[in-house]
Amino acid sequence: MSERRARTLAVVQHVSAEHLGLIEDHFEGRGIRFRYFRPFVEGGRLPGSRDWADGLVLLGGGSWGATPGPHRLPTLDAEVAMTATALAAGGPILGIGLGAAILALAAGGTATPTPLEFAVEEARRTVDDALDGLLPDRLPMVRYGRDLARPPAAADVLAVDPRGDAAVFRCAPRAFGFRGHPGAKSAIVEDLIMDSEDAPENPQSALQALRTQQRSLEDSLVPIMTGLVRCMGLMD
């Protein structure tokens, strides 16, 4: 039997402070490699088709958004086009925060303008067999960003937030969007707040809630990552 070739995922960062967080350990523990692409730095670029052939991860954007206005992500159009190509190729895609909005737009959905917000909430599963039955019935959701991803009608909404909006959705057999960061760390949010002139108002209560929920986040991420790796075919 031949050895399984290690995958290397292309991870697109939109701000230096936001990264995979706790998700890194789950990828590394399974021998799944990842490479960060930082188009916002001098000389940075988006991944090409060879880079994302094994899988594409689109991270959150801090204060950047996905709707017209002064906070529109500068590389939005290019990223939507790239993600649409990856969708057409049937590749594994994971969108988080702003990345989920990019995935929704690439799949034919929309994004609704909302103010910059930092909140720690609980999402509720709406499909019993979501992520091969591994998506928790209730899961903590850490949101930092602006604009609401509206997946297309054909997408499967797997979980909703307290207002009934899509919190986790599936746009294609191997393409998933999470409105919040399932692997968030308090240090990520602290850096986002410090590194941006445009920060949410009164973030301290949400930061305390995140610190309180950190263990719950870590616990819920175990089945989430098992389900994502399986459904995205990252161990095939």
C-alpha atoms as an extended CHARMM CRD file, in Angstrom:
* protein
*
       236  EXT
         1         1  MET       CA              0.0000000000        0.0000000000        0.0000000000  PROA      1               0.0000000000
         2         2  SER       CA              1.4150000000        3.3940000000       -1.0080000000  PROA      2               0.0000000000
         3         3  GLU       CA              1.8530000000        6.1010000000        1.6110000000  PROA      3               0.0000000000
         4         4  ARG       CA             -0.6870000000        8.9260000000        1.7370000000  PROA      4               0.0000000000
         5         5  ARG       CA              0.6600000000       12.1590000000        0.2860000000  PROA      5               0.0000000000
         6         6  ALA       CA              0.6020000000       14.9910000000        2.8110000000  PROA      6               0.0000000000
         7         7  ARG       CA             -1.7590000000       17.8120000000        1.8830000000  PROA      7               0.0000000000
         8         8  THR       CA             -0.7380000000       21.4580000000        2.0920000000  PROA      8               0.0000000000
         9         9  LEU       CA             -3.6270000000       23.8880000000        2.4810000000  PROA      9               0.0000000000
        10        10  ALA       CA             -3.4330000000       27.4810000000        1.2670000000  PROA      10              0.0000000000
        11        11  VAL       CA             -4.5600000000       29.7810000000        4.0980000000  PROA      11              0.0000000000
        12        12  VAL       CA             -5.3970000000       33.3750000000        3.1400000000  PROA      12              0.0000000000
        13        13  GLN       CA             -4.8550000000       35.9380000000        5.8940000000  PROA      13              0.0000000000
        14        14  HSD       CA             -6.4510000000       39.3750000000        5.6330000000  PROA      14              0.0000000000
        15        15  VAL       CA             -4.8330000000       40.9120000000        8.7180000000  PROA      15              0.0000000000
        16        16  SER       CA             -1.7140000000       39.7920000000       10.5480000000  PROA      16              0.0000000000
        17        17  ALA       CA             -3.5250000000       39.3160000000       13.8780000000  PROA      17              0.0000000000
        18        18  GLU       CA             -6.0070000000       36.6960000000       12.6870000000  PROA      18              0.0000000000
        19        19  HSD       CA             -4.7230000000       33.1880000000       12.0310000000  PROA      19              0.0000000000
        20        20  LEU       CA             -5.9710000000       29.6090000000       12.3480000000  PROA      20              0.0000000000
        21        21  GLY       CA             -5.6140000000       29.6720000000       16.1330000000  PROA      21              0.0000000000
        22        22  LEU       CA             -6.5660000000       26.3890000000       17.7520000000  PROA      22              0.0000000000
        23        23  ILE       CA             -7.2300000000       24.8590000000       14.3340000000  PROA      23              0.0000000000
        24        24  GLU       CA             -3.4900000000       24.7000000000       13.6810000000  PROA      24              0.0000000000
        25        25  ASP       CA             -3.0220000000       21.9470000000       16.2690000000  PROA      25              0.0000000000
        26        26  HSD       CA             -5.7940000000       19.8440000000       14.7150000000  PROA      26              0.0000000000
        27        27  PHE       CA             -4.2660000000       20.0840000000       11.2440000000  PROA      27              0.0000000000
        28        28  GLU       CA             -0.7440000000       19.3870000000       12.4910000000  PROA      28              0.0000000000
        29        29  GLY       CA             -1.9310000000       16.4170000000       14.5620000000  PROA      29              0.0000000000
        30        30  ARG       CA             -3.3020000000       14.8410000000       11.3830000000  PROA      30              0.0000000000
        31        31  GLY       CA             -0.2510000000       15.5830000000        9.2810000000  PROA      31              0.0000000000
        32        32  ILE       CA             -2.1040000000       18.2390000000        7.2640000000  PROA      32              0.0000000000
        33        33  ARG       CA              0.2440000000       21.0670000000        6.3500000000  PROA      33              0.0000000000
        34        34  PHE       CA             -0.7430000000       24.6740000000        5.7260000000  PROA      34              0.0000000000
        35        35  ARG       CA              0.8690000000       27.7250000000        4.2190000000  PROA      35              0.0000000000
        36        36  TYR       CA             -0.1850000000       31.2920000000        4.9600000000  PROA      36              0.0000000000
        37        37  PHE       CA             -0.6340000000       33.7950000000        2.1400000000  PROA      37              0.0000000000
        38        38  ARG       CA             -0.6600000000       37.4900000000        3.1010000000  PROA      38              0.0000000000
        39        39  PRO       CA             -1.7610000000       39.6500000000        0.1590000000  PROA      39              0.0000000000
        40        40  PHE       CA             -1.8750000000       42.7540000000        2.3880000000  PROA      40              0.0000000000
        41        41  VAL       CA              1.9030000000       42.9270000000        2.9020000000  PROA      41              0.0000000000
        42        42  GLU       CA              4.3940000000       44.3500000000        0.4240000000  PROA      42              0.0000000000
        43        43  GLY       CA              5.2270000000       41.6390000000       -2.0580000000  PROA      43              0.0000000000
        44        44  GLY       CA              2.3750000000       39.4560000000       -0.7640000000  PROA      44              0.0000000000
        45        45  ARG       CA              0.0280000000       37.6190000000       -3.0790000000  PROA      45              0.0000000000
        46        46  LEU       CA             -3.0130000000       35.4130000000       -3.2340000000  PROA      46              0.0000000000
        47        47  PRO       CA             -2.4860000000       31.6910000000       -3.8110000000  PROA      47              0.0000000000
        48        48  GLY       CA             -2.5510000000       30.4000000000       -7.3540000000  PROA      48              0.0000000000
        49        49  SER       CA             -4.4010000000       27.3040000000       -8.4930000000  PROA      49              0.0000000000
        50        50  ARG       CA             -1.4080000000       25.0820000000       -7.7570000000  PROA      50              0.0000000000
        51        51  ASP       CA             -1.2260000000       26.4980000000       -4.2310000000  PROA      51              0.0000000000
        52        52  TRP       CA             -4.8650000000       25.7670000000       -3.3570000000  PROA      52              0.0000000000
        53        53  ALA       CA             -5.1100000000       22.4550000000       -5.1950000000  PROA      53              0.0000000000
        54        54  ASP       CA             -5.0950000000       20.5730000000       -1.8550000000  PROA      54              0.0000000000
        55        55  GLY       CA             -7.5140000000       22.9530000000       -0.1420000000  PROA      55              0.0000000000
        56        56  LEU       CA             -8.2520000000       26.6120000000        0.5340000000  PROA      56              0.0000000000
        57        57  VAL       CA             -8.9130000000       28.3540000000        3.8570000000  PROA      57              0.0000000000
        58        58  LEU       CA            -10.1650000000       31.9670000000        3.9200000000  PROA      58              0.0000000000
        59        59  LEU       CA             -9.7860000000       33.6640000000        7.3020000000  PROA      59              0.0000000000
        60        60  GLY       CA            -11.5480000000       36.6130000000        8.9100000000  PROA      60              0.0000000000
        61        61  GLY       CA            -10.6700000000       40.1830000000        8.0650000000  PROA      61              0.0000000000
        62        62  GLY       CA            -10.6460000000       42.1810000000       11.2850000000  PROA      62              0.0000000000
        63        63  SER       CA            -12.3530000000       45.4710000000       10.3880000000  PROA      63              0.0000000000
        64        64  TRP       CA            -12.4730000000       44.6890000000        6.6470000000  PROA      64              0.0000000000
        65        65  GLY       CA            -15.8400000000       43.8150000000        5.1180000000  PROA      65              0.0000000000
        66        66  ALA       CA            -17.4340000000       42.3160000000        2.0130000000  PROA      66              0.0000000000
        67        67  THR       CA            -19.8460000000       45.0960000000        1.0200000000  PROA      67              0.0000000000
        68        68  PRO       CA            -19.2900000000       48.4210000000       -0.7880000000  PROA      68              0.0000000000
        69        69  GLY       CA            -17.8200000000       51.2430000000        1.2800000000  PROA      69              0.0000000000
        70        70  PRO       CA            -14.5720000000       52.3860000000        2.8800000000  PROA      70              0.0000000000
        71        71  HSD       CA            -14.0880000000       49.0790000000        4.7060000000  PROA      71              0.0000000000
        72        72  ARG       CA            -14.4100000000       46.8550000000        1.6350000000  PROA      72              0.0000000000
        73        73  LEU       CA            -11.5530000000       44.3400000000        1.4810000000  PROA      73              0.0000000000
        74        74  PRO       CA             -9.1400000000       45.5540000000       -1.2610000000  PROA      74              0.0000000000
        75        75  THR       CA             -8.6600000000       42.0420000000       -2.6590000000  PROA      75              0.0000000000
        76        76  LEU       CA            -12.3500000000       41.0630000000       -2.4280000000  PROA      76              0.0000000000
        77        77  ASP       CA            -13.0620000000       40.7270000000       -6.1590000000  PROA      77              0.0000000000
        78        78  ALA       CA             -9.9170000000       38.6820000000       -6.7610000000  PROA      78              0.0000000000
        79        79  GLU       CA            -10.6800000000       36.4080000000       -3.8090000000  PROA      79              0.0000000000
        80        80  VAL       CA            -14.2850000000       35.8470000000       -4.8710000000  PROA      80              0.0000000000
        81        81  ALA       CA            -13.0760000000       34.8940000000       -8.3590000000  PROA      81              0.0000000000
        82        82  MET       CA            -10.3990000000       32.5830000000       -6.9170000000  PROA      82              0.0000000000
        83        83  THR       CA            -12.9230000000       30.9100000000       -4.6070000000  PROA      83              0.0000000000
        84        84  ALA       CA            -15.4420000000       30.4860000000       -7.4320000000  PROA      84              0.0000000000
        85        85  THR       CA            -12.7480000000       28.6870000000       -9.4350000000  PROA      85              0.0000000000
        86        86  ALA       CA            -11.9440000000       26.4610000000       -6.4510000000  PROA      86              0.0000000000
        87        87  LEU       CA            -15.6610000000       25.7050000000       -6.0270000000  PROA      87              0.0000000000
        88        88  ALA       CA            -15.9830000000       24.7670000000       -9.6830000000  PROA      88              0.0000000000
        89        89  ALA       CA            -13.0050000000       22.4330000000       -9.2870000000  PROA      89              0.0000000000
        90        90  GLY       CA            -14.7110000000       20.7300000000       -6.3220000000  PROA      90              0.0000000000
        91        91  GLY       CA            -11.8410000000       21.4770000000       -3.9840000000  PROA      91              0.0000000000
        92        92  PRO       CA            -12.0000000000       21.6270000000       -0.1800000000  PROA      92              0.0000000000
        93        93  ILE       CA            -12.7880000000       25.1600000000        1.0480000000  PROA      93              0.0000000000
        94        94  LEU       CA            -13.2270000000       26.5380000000        4.5540000000  PROA      94              0.0000000000
        95        95  GLY       CA            -14.3740000000       30.1460000000        5.0300000000  PROA      95              0.0000000000
        96        96  ILE       CA            -14.2550000000       31.7970000000        8.4610000000  PROA      96              0.0000000000
        97        97  GLY       CA            -15.7500000000       35.2010000000        9.2810000000  PROA      97              0.0000000000
        98        98  LEU       CA            -15.0450000000       37.4340000000        6.2800000000  PROA      98              0.0000000000
        99        99  GLY       CA            -13.8990000000       34.2550000000        4.5430000000  PROA      99              0.0000000000
       100       100  ALA       CA            -17.4170000000       32.8380000000        4.9310000000  PROA      100             0.0000000000
       101       101  ALA       CA            -18.8040000000       35.9460000000        3.2020000000  PROA      101             0.0000000000
       102       102  ILE       CA            -16.2940000000       35.4810000000        0.3710000000  PROA      102             0.0000000000
       103       103  LEU       CA            -17.3930000000       31.8500000000        0.0360000000  PROA      103             0.0000000000
       104       104  ALA       CA            -21.0610000000       32.8780000000       -0.0010000000  PROA      104             0.0000000000
       105       105  LEU       CA            -20.4270000000       35.4810000000       -2.7270000000  PROA      105             0.0000000000
       106       106  ALA       CA            -18.4200000000       32.9920000000       -4.7970000000  PROA      106             0.0000000000
       107       107  ALA       CA            -21.2940000000       30.4950000000       -4.5780000000  PROA      107             0.0000000000
       108       108  GLY       CA            -23.8630000000       33.0210000000       -5.7950000000  PROA      108             0.0000000000
       109       109  GLY       CA            -25.0100000000       34.3830000000       -2.4380000000  PROA      109             0.0000000000
       110       110  THR       CA            -24.7330000000       37.8870000000       -1.0330000000  PROA      110             0.0000000000
       111       111  ALA       CA            -23.4440000000       39.8290000000        1.9650000000  PROA      111             0.0000000000
       112       112  THR       CA            -25.4470000000       42.2740000000        4.0590000000  PROA      112             0.0000000000
       113       113  PRO       CA            -23.7380000000       45.3580000000        5.5470000000  PROA      113             0.0000000000
       114       114  THR       CA            -23.4840000000       45.2400000000        9.3490000000  PROA      114             0.0000000000
       115       115  PRO       CA            -21.3680000000       47.2850000000       11.7880000000  PROA      115             0.0000000000
       116       116  LEU       CA            -18.0740000000       46.0550000000       13.1690000000  PROA      116             0.0000000000
       117       117  GLU       CA            -18.9260000000       43.8130000000       16.1050000000  PROA      117             0.0000000000
       118       118  PHE       CA            -17.2580000000       41.5090000000       18.5850000000  PROA      118             0.0000000000
       119       119  ALA       CA            -19.5920000000       39.0020000000       20.2320000000  PROA      119             0.0000000000
       120       120  VAL       CA            -19.4900000000       35.5960000000       21.8720000000  PROA      120             0.0000000000
       121       121  GLU       CA            -22.7270000000       33.7120000000       21.2480000000  PROA      121             0.0000000000
       122       122  GLU       CA            -24.1280000000       30.1930000000       21.0130000000  PROA      122             0.0000000000
       123       123  ALA       CA            -25.0590000000       28.7350000000       17.6370000000  PROA      123             0.0000000000
       124       124  ARG       CA            -27.6790000000       25.9880000000       17.2970000000  PROA      124             0.0000000000
       125       125  ARG       CA            -27.3710000000       23.0460000000       14.9060000000  PROA      125             0.0000000000
       126       126  THR       CA            -30.2620000000       22.7660000000       12.4340000000  PROA      126             0.0000000000
       127       127  VAL       CA            -29.2760000000       19.5560000000       10.5850000000  PROA      127             0.0000000000
       128       128  ASP       CA            -28.8840000000       16.3890000000       12.6420000000  PROA      128             0.0000000000
       129       129  ASP       CA            -26.2290000000       14.8000000000       10.4220000000  PROA      129             0.0000000000
       130       130  ALA       CA            -24.2000000000       17.9990000000        9.8870000000  PROA      130             0.0000000000
       131       131  LEU       CA            -20.4790000000       17.2330000000        9.5010000000  PROA      131             0.0000000000
       132       132  ASP       CA            -21.3080000000       13.5230000000        9.4710000000  PROA      132             0.0000000000
       133       133  GLY       CA            -23.2520000000       14.0320000000       12.7030000000  PROA      133             0.0000000000
       134       134  LEU       CA            -20.2330000000       15.5570000000       14.4610000000  PROA      134             0.0000000000
       135       135  LEU       CA            -21.3060000000       19.2130000000       14.5720000000  PROA      135             0.0000000000
       136       136  PRO       CA            -22.3440000000       19.8140000000       18.2060000000  PROA      136             0.0000000000
       137       137  ASP       CA            -25.9950000000       20.5470000000       18.9190000000  PROA      137             0.0000000000
       138       138  ARG       CA            -24.8720000000       23.8120000000       20.5840000000  PROA      138             0.0000000000
       139       139  LEU       CA            -21.5360000000       25.4400000000       19.8780000000  PROA      139             0.0000000000
       140       140  PRO       CA            -19.8740000000       28.6580000000       21.0300000000  PROA      140             0.0000000000
       141       141  MET       CA            -19.4310000000       31.1810000000       18.2330000000  PROA      141             0.0000000000
       142       142  VAL       CA            -16.8630000000       33.9910000000       18.4000000000  PROA      142             0.0000000000
       143       143  ARG       CA            -17.5940000000       36.7340000000       15.8950000000  PROA      143             0.0000000000
       144       144  TYR       CA            -15.2330000000       39.6130000000       15.1840000000  PROA      144             0.0000000000
       145       145  GLY       CA            -15.9000000000       41.5570000000       12.0300000000  PROA      145             0.0000000000
       146       146  ARG       CA            -18.4990000000       43.2810000000        9.9430000000  PROA      146             0.0000000000
       147       147  ASP       CA            -21.0080000000       42.2580000000        7.2640000000  PROA      147             0.0000000000
       148       148  LEU       CA            -23.2190000000       39.1670000000        7.2690000000  PROA      148             0.0000000000
       149       149  ALA       CA            -22.6840000000       36.2690000000        4.8680000000  PROA      149             0.0000000000
       150       150  ARG       CA            -25.8770000000       35.2790000000        3.0570000000  PROA      150             0.0000000000
       151       151  PRO       CA            -25.2990000000       31.8850000000        1.4270000000  PROA      151             0.0000000000
       152       152  PRO       CA            -27.3310000000       31.0850000000       -1.7080000000  PROA      152             0.0000000000
       153       153  ALA       CA            -30.6920000000       29.3430000000       -1.4120000000  PROA      153             0.0000000000
       154       154  ALA       CA            -29.1380000000       26.0810000000       -2.6140000000  PROA      154             0.0000000000
       155       155  ALA       CA            -26.6930000000       26.0120000000        0.3040000000  PROA      155             0.0000000000
       156       156  ASP       CA            -27.3420000000       23.8780000000        3.3770000000  PROA      156             0.0000000000
       157       157  VAL       CA            -27.5950000000       25.9160000000        6.5910000000  PROA      157             0.0000000000
       158       158  LEU       CA            -26.1500000000       23.6270000000        9.2630000000  PROA      158             0.0000000000
       159       159  ALA       CA            -26.4170000000       25.9500000000       12.2820000000  PROA      159             0.0000000000
       160       160  VAL       CA            -27.9760000000       29.3300000000       13.0620000000  PROA      160             0.0000000000
       161       161  ASP       CA            -27.1160000000       32.1410000000       15.4600000000  PROA      161             0.0000000000
       162       162  PRO       CA            -29.5480000000       33.5100000000       18.0980000000  PROA      162             0.0000000000
       163       163  ARG       CA            -31.2060000000       35.7160000000       15.4250000000  PROA      163             0.0000000000
       164       164  GLY       CA            -31.7350000000       32.8130000000       13.0270000000  PROA      164             0.0000000000
       165       165  ASP       CA            -29.0000000000       33.8520000000       10.5850000000  PROA      165             0.0000000000
       166       166  ALA       CA            -26.6730000000       31.2530000000        9.0740000000  PROA      166             0.0000000000
       167       167  ALA       CA            -23.8000000000       30.5060000000       11.4580000000  PROA      167             0.0000000000
       168       168  VAL       CA            -22.4730000000       27.3980000000        9.6740000000  PROA      168             0.0000000000
       169       169  PHE       CA            -23.3160000000       26.5400000000        6.0710000000  PROA      169             0.0000000000
       170       170  ARG       CA            -22.2910000000       24.2270000000        3.2630000000  PROA      170             0.0000000000
       171       171  CYS       CA            -22.1180000000       25.6010000000       -0.3030000000  PROA      171             0.0000000000
       172       172  ALA       CA            -20.7750000000       22.4700000000       -1.9950000000  PROA      172             0.0000000000
       173       173  PRO       CA            -19.9510000000       18.9170000000       -0.8940000000  PROA      173             0.0000000000
       174       174  ARG       CA            -16.5220000000       20.0270000000        0.3830000000  PROA      174             0.0000000000
       175       175  ALA       CA            -17.0570000000       23.7740000000        1.0050000000  PROA      175             0.0000000000
       176       176  PHE       CA            -18.0550000000       25.0910000000        4.4520000000  PROA      176             0.0000000000
       177       177  GLY       CA            -18.5440000000       28.5410000000        5.9300000000  PROA      177             0.0000000000
       178       178  PHE       CA            -18.3970000000       29.5060000000        9.6160000000  PROA      178             0.0000000000
       179       179  ARG       CA            -19.5730000000       32.9940000000       10.5050000000  PROA      179             0.0000000000
       180       180  GLY       CA            -17.5240000000       32.8430000000       13.7050000000  PROA      180             0.0000000000
       181       181  HSD       CA            -14.0200000000       31.5340000000       14.2940000000  PROA      181             0.0000000000
       182       182  PRO       CA            -14.3210000000       27.9950000000       15.7300000000  PROA      182             0.0000000000
       183       183  GLY       CA            -10.6690000000       28.0220000000       16.8180000000  PROA      183             0.0000000000
       184       184  ALA       CA            -10.5250000000       31.5410000000       18.2490000000  PROA      184             0.0000000000
       185       185  LYS       CA             -8.1510000000       32.4800000000       21.0500000000  PROA      185             0.0000000000
       186       186  SER       CA             -8.4960000000       35.5440000000       23.2370000000  PROA      186             0.0000000000
       187       187  ALA       CA             -5.0000000000       36.5950000000       22.1070000000  PROA      187             0.0000000000
       188       188  ILE       CA             -6.2300000000       36.8210000000       18.4910000000  PROA      188             0.0000000000
       189       189  VAL       CA             -9.0090000000       39.2390000000       19.4290000000  PROA      189             0.0000000000
       190       190  GLU       CA             -6.7410000000       41.2510000000       21.7110000000  PROA      190             0.0000000000
       191       191  ASP       CA             -4.3020000000       41.7100000000       18.8260000000  PROA      191             0.0000000000
       192       192  LEU       CA             -7.1270000000       42.6280000000       16.4380000000  PROA      192             0.0000000000
       193       193  ILE       CA             -8.2750000000       45.3500000000       18.8090000000  PROA      193             0.0000000000
       194       194  MET       CA             -4.7780000000       46.7280000000       19.3860000000  PROA      194             0.0000000000
       195       195  ASP       CA             -3.7280000000       46.6200000000       15.7260000000  PROA      195             0.0000000000
       196       196  SER       CA             -6.7600000000       48.4640000000       14.3290000000  PROA      196             0.0000000000
       197       197  GLU       CA             -7.8350000000       52.0910000000       14.6130000000  PROA      197             0.0000000000
       198       198  ASP       CA            -11.3900000000       50.9040000000       13.9610000000  PROA      198             0.0000000000
       199       199  ALA       CA            -12.3330000000       48.6740000000       16.8930000000  PROA      199             0.0000000000
       200       200  PRO       CA            -15.7320000000       47.6400000000       18.3060000000  PROA      200             0.0000000000
       201       201  GLU       CA            -17.0790000000       49.6250000000       21.2340000000  PROA      201             0.0000000000
       202       202  ASN       CA            -16.6130000000       48.3150000000       24.7720000000  PROA      202             0.0000000000
       203       203  PRO       CA            -15.0130000000       44.9570000000       23.9000000000  PROA      203             0.0000000000
       204       204  GLN       CA            -14.0810000000       44.0570000000       27.4880000000  PROA      204             0.0000000000
       205       205  SER       CA            -17.2870000000       42.1770000000       28.3400000000  PROA      205             0.0000000000
       206       206  ALA       CA            -17.0100000000       40.0580000000       25.1940000000  PROA      206             0.0000000000
       207       207  LEU       CA            -13.3220000000       39.4200000000       25.9110000000  PROA      207             0.0000000000
       208       208  GLN       CA            -14.2240000000       38.1790000000       29.3700000000  PROA      208             0.0000000000
       209       209  ALA       CA            -16.9280000000       35.9590000000       27.8780000000  PROA      209             0.0000000000
       210       210  LEU       CA            -14.3760000000       34.5490000000       25.4320000000  PROA      210             0.0000000000
       211       211  ARG       CA            -11.9280000000       33.7740000000       28.2360000000  PROA      211             0.0000000000
       212       212  THR       CA            -14.7300000000       32.0780000000       30.1700000000  PROA      212             0.0000000000
       213       213  GLN       CA            -15.7930000000       30.0670000000       27.1040000000  PROA      213             0.0000000000
       214       214  GLN       CA            -12.2580000000       29.1450000000       25.9850000000  PROA      214             0.0000000000
       215       215  ARG       CA            -12.4760000000       25.5820000000       27.3230000000  PROA      215             0.0000000000
       216       216  SER       CA            -15.8830000000       25.0980000000       25.7100000000  PROA      216             0.0000000000
       217       217  LEU       CA            -14.4320000000       26.3160000000       22.4110000000  PROA      217             0.0000000000
       218       218  GLU       CA            -11.5680000000       23.8470000000       22.6810000000  PROA      218             0.0000000000
       219       219  ASP       CA            -13.9500000000       20.9950000000       23.5050000000  PROA      219             0.0000000000
       220       220  SER       CA            -16.3890000000       21.7620000000       20.6670000000  PROA      220             0.0000000000
       221       221  LEU       CA            -13.5410000000       22.1040000000       18.1740000000  PROA      221             0.0000000000
       222       222  VAL       CA            -12.5930000000       18.4270000000       18.6010000000  PROA      222             0.0000000000
       223       223  PRO       CA            -15.7150000000       16.9930000000       16.9010000000  PROA      223             0.0000000000
       224       224  ILE       CA            -15.9480000000       19.9840000000       14.5310000000  PROA      224             0.0000000000
       225       225  MET       CA            -12.4650000000       19.3630000000       13.1460000000  PROA      225             0.0000000000
       226       226  THR       CA            -13.0220000000       15.6150000000       12.9630000000  PROA      226             0.0000000000
       227       227  GLY       CA            -16.1620000000       16.2590000000       10.9250000000  PROA      227             0.0000000000
       228       228  LEU       CA            -14.5710000000       18.9410000000        8.7310000000  PROA      228             0.0000000000
       229       229  VAL       CA            -11.5150000000       16.8350000000        7.9180000000  PROA      229             0.0000000000
       230       230  ARG       CA            -13.7740000000       13.9330000000        7.0220000000  PROA      230             0.0000000000
       231       231  CYS       CA            -16.3300000000       15.8880000000        4.9780000000  PROA      231             0.0000000000
       232       232  MET       CA            -13.7030000000       17.9890000000        3.1980000000  PROA      232             0.0000000000
       233       233  GLY       CA            -11.7800000000       14.8340000000        2.2970000000  PROA      233             0.0000000000
       234       234  LEU       CA             -8.5580000000       16.1490000000        3.7840000000  PROA      234             0.0000000000
       235       235  MET       CA             -7.3230000000       12.6860000000        4.7660000000  PROA      235             0.0000000000
       236       236  ASP       CA             -8.1790000000       10.9970000000        1.4630000000  PROA      236             0.0000000000
